[in-house]
Amino acid sequence: MNIKDRIIQQAGRLFFQYGVKSISMDEVASSLGISKRTIYENFKDKEDLLLSYLKHEFEQRNQLVREFMEQCDNVIEVFLHIMEIHKTASFVNVKFYEDIYKYYPRVNAFLKNEHNKANDFLIKFLQKGIEQGVIRENLNVKVVAFLVEESTSVYIRASYLEKPPFSFSELTSTMMINFIRGISTEKGIKIVDEYLMKHQIEQ
């Protein structure tokens, strides 16, 4: 990993854990054992660094989804693979989102644009599931896509909890399993239940 990628990854970890505003470029540099000058040789300012991190994360996410779509037989299996990835994450400090909204307009605009693109993609993705016979054909895919995007607010709300009575993994899997089963046909539900049975046995 080159120095620019190392800076992006470390800054992202710190921003997620403590919020963006509270982390200085000095702290990012110190945590990597490099000079602040090295950071500014690669990034214009903190917003540029934050934007670079988020662009990298979205590119990684999109690449994973493309790979899942190539590997899986239907959209239900893709949803389940995505859920497994999300289960390895942890709660993000709510200040991360608050700071972006308050102090980093370019990043906020970028996120809004990405959410719009994700919404368009999800509508087509759900329509593909209907064609495959695993998603209910009477479903309003625009409403479902909207609800998926808005589910982010649930994770943000959970981040406010000082001692949440559940892990991020439990929250993610509970929400996604119920969501997937709710939009599925009998064929789709069978795929979900086989997945649950398999993972119960593995545990």
Buried (B, 14 or more C-beta within 10 A) or exposed (E): EEEBEEBBBBBBBBBBBBBBBEBEBEBBBEBBEBEBEBBBEBBEEBBBBBBBBBBBBBEEBBEBBEEBBEEBEBBBBBBBBBBBEBBEEEBBBBBBBBBBEEBBEEBBEBBEEBEEEBBEEBBEBBBBBBEBEBBBEEBEBEEBBBEBBEBEEEBBEBBEEEEEEEEBBEBBBEBBBEBBBEBBBEEBBEBBEEBBEEEEEEE
